[in-house]
Amino acid sequence: MSVDSTVSTADILLRLAAAVAAGAIIGFDRGTRGRIAGLRTMILVCVAAAGAMIEANLLLSVHGRSESAFSVMDTLRFPLGVLSGIGFIGAGAILKRGDMVMGVTTAATLWMVTVIGLILGAGYFLLGGATVAITFVVLALVVKLEPLMHRQHQAELTVELRAEGPTMERLRSIVTDAGYRVTTLALTESDKRRLRCRVTWRSRRTPNDIPPVVVRLRQEQGVLSIDWQPIDAGQHSD
């Protein structure tokens, strides 16, 4: 029995059009959010992956061959090569500045759009459409649920005190009563005392907000200054 899996001109145009539509749907969401990889980038990546997959179909002549002729063909080698290549673009989208990391979601989206392009380029429109729908839901709808999540945050708290100011046990009690967990604690004594600790807590609020515990500590007699430094402030995965 022979097989005929030639790709016609109509097939090529349909697959490329589907890739353009898929890239536009995902790219529109990223573009409206001001991400570096927006509408044009997503369309180009998706069409490039689809074009590469179509080219693989065209180069692999299957017209008139028997099914047994393909028993040793590695069908995963070509898409894996494309996915490895897109990794360089994804890596360039990730930026790290101190404790701030940006572009992780953008890099993951580029990788996903490449997969979608390969799927559509191979002619699997149902699978490609389902993948586009899932991707769009994750990017456009799930992001609205993230502010409702209780996340773990960390901060460095430094309190300078007069010698006759509140004791370390007193300050620690104020911090823990406010719902924070003290993970490290250090005390430096000279003409002034300095208490430095790292605290963790879970909250929906961003760590950039000044917490009520800072206001509470300022009310203590003998407290000279308070420094509150969120460790995970500004972290972003998009």
HURA-V80902 format. One record per residue. RES is the residue in one small letter. PHI is phi in radians with two decimals (none if undefined). PSI is psi in degrees with one decimal (* if undefined). Layout:
BEGIN
res=RES phi=PHI psi=PSI
res=RES phi=PHI psi=PSI
END
This chain:
BEGIN
res=m phi=none psi=130.9
res=s phi=-1.80 psi=160.1
res=v phi=-2.09 psi=153.4
res=d phi=-2.32 psi=97.7
res=s phi=-2.05 psi=34.0
res=t phi=-1.16 psi=148.9
res=v phi=-1.77 psi=119.1
res=s phi=-1.47 psi=170.1
res=t phi=-1.08 psi=-38.8
res=a phi=-1.11 psi=-38.9
res=d phi=-1.09 psi=-43.0
res=i phi=-1.09 psi=-47.3
res=l phi=-1.12 psi=-39.4
res=l phi=-1.15 psi=-42.8
res=r phi=-1.18 psi=-40.9
res=l phi=-1.16 psi=-39.8
res=a phi=-1.10 psi=-40.5
res=a phi=-1.12 psi=-37.7
res=a phi=-1.15 psi=-40.8
res=v phi=-1.08 psi=-45.1
res=a phi=-1.11 psi=-43.4
res=a phi=-1.11 psi=-45.8
res=g phi=-1.11 psi=-36.3
res=a phi=-1.19 psi=-40.1
res=i phi=-1.08 psi=-47.5
res=i phi=-1.30 psi=-40.3
res=g phi=-1.16 psi=-31.3
res=f phi=-1.11 psi=-42.5
res=d phi=-1.11 psi=-44.2
res=r phi=-1.20 psi=-36.4
res=g phi=-1.16 psi=-41.9
res=t phi=-1.17 psi=-20.1
res=r phi=-1.61 psi=2.7
res=g phi=1.31 psi=26.2
res=r phi=-1.42 psi=155.8
res=i phi=-1.17 psi=-29.1
res=a phi=-1.79 psi=94.3
res=g phi=-1.85 psi=-141.4
res=l phi=-1.05 psi=-53.7
res=r phi=-1.12 psi=-41.6
res=t phi=-1.09 psi=-46.4
res=m phi=-1.13 psi=-39.2
res=i phi=-1.12 psi=-46.1
res=l phi=-1.10 psi=-42.7
res=v phi=-1.12 psi=-44.6
res=c phi=-1.15 psi=-43.7
res=v phi=-1.18 psi=-36.8
res=a phi=-1.11 psi=-43.9
res=a phi=-1.14 psi=-41.1
res=a phi=-1.13 psi=-42.8
res=g phi=-1.08 psi=-39.0
res=a phi=-1.13 psi=-39.6
res=m phi=-1.22 psi=-37.6
res=i phi=-1.13 psi=-41.9
res=e phi=-1.04 psi=-40.5
res=a phi=-1.08 psi=-40.3
res=n phi=-1.11 psi=-38.9
res=l phi=-1.24 psi=-37.3
res=l phi=-1.27 psi=-26.2
res=l phi=-1.55 psi=95.7
res=s phi=-1.32 psi=119.9
res=v phi=-2.12 psi=1.0
res=h phi=-1.12 psi=122.1
res=g phi=1.41 psi=1.3
res=r phi=-1.53 psi=155.2
res=s phi=-1.42 psi=160.9
res=e phi=-1.09 psi=-31.9
res=s phi=-1.21 psi=-14.9
res=a phi=-1.27 psi=-12.6
res=f phi=-1.95 psi=17.5
res=s phi=-1.20 psi=-24.1
res=v phi=-1.92 psi=10.4
res=m phi=-1.34 psi=127.7
res=d phi=-1.58 psi=98.7
res=t phi=-1.33 psi=-12.5
res=l phi=-1.60 psi=-13.2
res=r phi=-1.10 psi=-44.5
res=f phi=-1.20 psi=-52.4
res=p phi=-1.06 psi=-32.1
res=l phi=-1.15 psi=-36.4
res=g phi=-1.13 psi=-40.3
res=v phi=-1.14 psi=-43.5
res=l phi=-1.13 psi=-35.8
res=s phi=-1.13 psi=-38.3
res=g phi=-1.16 psi=-39.1
res=i phi=-1.20 psi=-17.6
res=g phi=-1.06 psi=-31.7
res=f phi=-1.17 psi=-39.5
res=i phi=-1.19 psi=-42.5
res=g phi=-1.08 psi=-40.0
res=a phi=-1.12 psi=-34.4
res=g phi=-1.23 psi=-19.1
res=a phi=-1.45 psi=-13.1
res=i phi=-1.63 psi=125.8
res=l phi=-2.10 psi=139.6
res=k phi=-2.26 psi=121.9
res=r phi=-2.26 psi=100.1
res=g phi=1.15 psi=-122.1
res=d phi=-1.56 psi=0.8
res=m phi=-1.70 psi=126.0
res=v phi=-2.13 psi=126.4
res=m phi=-2.29 psi=151.4
res=g phi=1.67 psi=3.9
res=v phi=-1.15 psi=-45.7
res=t phi=-1.14 psi=-37.2
res=t phi=-1.09 psi=-43.1
res=a phi=-1.11 psi=-41.5
res=a phi=-1.14 psi=-36.3
res=t phi=-1.16 psi=-40.7
res=l phi=-1.06 psi=-41.5
res=w phi=-1.13 psi=-41.6
res=m phi=-1.15 psi=-42.4
res=v phi=-1.10 psi=-35.7
res=t phi=-1.11 psi=-43.4
res=v phi=-1.07 psi=-43.6
res=i phi=-1.07 psi=-42.7
res=g phi=-1.06 psi=-40.7
res=l phi=-1.13 psi=-40.8
res=i phi=-1.11 psi=-47.9
res=l phi=-1.20 psi=-35.8
res=g phi=-1.13 psi=-26.9
res=a phi=-1.45 psi=-8.7
res=g phi=1.62 psi=13.4
res=y phi=-1.66 psi=82.2
res=f phi=-1.26 psi=-35.1
res=l phi=-1.15 psi=-47.5
res=l phi=-1.12 psi=-42.0
res=g phi=-1.11 psi=-43.2
res=g phi=-1.10 psi=-41.3
res=a phi=-1.13 psi=-39.2
res=t phi=-1.18 psi=-39.0
res=v phi=-1.09 psi=-44.0
res=a phi=-1.08 psi=-44.4
res=i phi=-1.11 psi=-43.4
res=t phi=-1.08 psi=-43.4
res=f phi=-1.14 psi=-40.7
res=v phi=-1.08 psi=-43.3
res=v phi=-1.11 psi=-43.9
res=l phi=-1.33 psi=-38.5
res=a phi=-1.66 psi=-30.2
res=l phi=-1.88 psi=-43.1
res=v phi=-1.12 psi=-30.0
res=v phi=-1.06 psi=-26.0
res=k phi=-1.33 psi=-17.3
res=l phi=-1.50 psi=-21.3
res=e phi=-1.04 psi=-40.0
res=p phi=-1.11 psi=-16.7
res=l phi=-1.52 psi=-7.1
res=m phi=-1.47 psi=142.0
res=h phi=-1.47 psi=116.2
res=r phi=-1.92 psi=153.9
res=q phi=-1.49 psi=132.2
res=h phi=-2.16 psi=160.5
res=q phi=-2.35 psi=151.8
res=a phi=-2.67 psi=153.0
res=e phi=-1.73 psi=125.5
res=l phi=-2.03 psi=122.6
res=t phi=-2.14 psi=126.4
res=v phi=-2.15 psi=124.4
res=e phi=-1.74 psi=133.3
res=l phi=-2.28 psi=153.7
res=r phi=-1.26 psi=163.1
res=a phi=-1.06 psi=-32.3
res=e phi=-1.64 psi=12.4
res=g phi=-1.28 psi=-174.3
res=p phi=-1.10 psi=152.4
res=t phi=-1.30 psi=166.0
res=m phi=-1.08 psi=-39.6
res=e phi=-1.11 psi=-37.2
res=r phi=-1.13 psi=-46.6
res=l phi=-1.14 psi=-41.6
res=r phi=-1.10 psi=-37.9
res=s phi=-1.11 psi=-39.4
res=i phi=-1.10 psi=-42.4
res=v phi=-1.17 psi=-46.5
res=t phi=-1.21 psi=-34.5
res=d phi=-1.16 psi=-23.4
res=a phi=-1.43 psi=-1.8
res=g phi=1.77 psi=11.7
res=y phi=-1.78 psi=152.1
res=r phi=-1.95 psi=123.8
res=v phi=-1.49 psi=119.5
res=t phi=-1.73 psi=-34.5
res=t phi=-2.36 psi=150.4
res=l phi=-2.59 psi=131.2
res=a phi=-2.45 psi=142.1
res=l phi=-2.23 psi=127.6
res=t phi=-2.01 psi=129.8
res=e phi=-2.12 psi=132.1
res=s phi=-2.62 psi=-131.2
res=d phi=-1.22 psi=-24.1
res=k phi=-2.20 psi=155.0
res=r phi=-1.77 psi=144.3
res=r phi=-2.26 psi=122.3
res=l phi=-1.89 psi=122.8
res=r phi=-2.16 psi=130.4
res=c phi=-2.56 psi=158.9
res=r phi=-1.93 psi=131.0
res=v phi=-2.11 psi=150.6
res=t phi=-2.21 psi=151.3
res=w phi=-2.83 psi=165.6
res=r phi=-2.03 psi=131.2
res=s phi=-2.82 psi=157.9
res=r phi=-1.43 psi=-24.0
res=r phi=-1.29 psi=152.2
res=t phi=-1.28 psi=149.9
res=p phi=-1.22 psi=-7.3
res=n phi=-1.31 psi=-19.9
res=d phi=-1.22 psi=136.1
res=i phi=-1.25 psi=119.7
res=p phi=-1.35 psi=155.6
res=p phi=-1.05 psi=-24.7
res=v phi=-1.11 psi=-29.3
res=v phi=-1.16 psi=-43.8
res=v phi=-1.10 psi=-38.7
res=r phi=-1.14 psi=-40.5
res=l phi=-1.17 psi=-34.3
res=r phi=-1.13 psi=-23.2
res=q phi=-1.37 psi=-10.8
res=e phi=-1.33 psi=135.5
res=q phi=-1.17 psi=134.2
res=g phi=1.65 psi=-3.4
res=v phi=-1.44 psi=120.0
res=l phi=-1.55 psi=-45.2
res=s phi=-2.71 psi=156.5
res=i phi=-2.34 psi=131.1
res=d phi=-2.09 psi=121.0
res=w phi=-2.04 psi=114.9
res=q phi=-2.14 psi=100.6
res=p phi=-1.11 psi=132.3
res=i phi=-1.38 psi=-36.8
res=d phi=-1.74 psi=19.1
res=a phi=-1.14 psi=134.9
res=g phi=1.46 psi=-3.5
res=q phi=-1.15 psi=135.8
res=h phi=-2.54 psi=137.1
res=s phi=-1.78 psi=-4.2
res=d phi=-1.36 psi=*
END
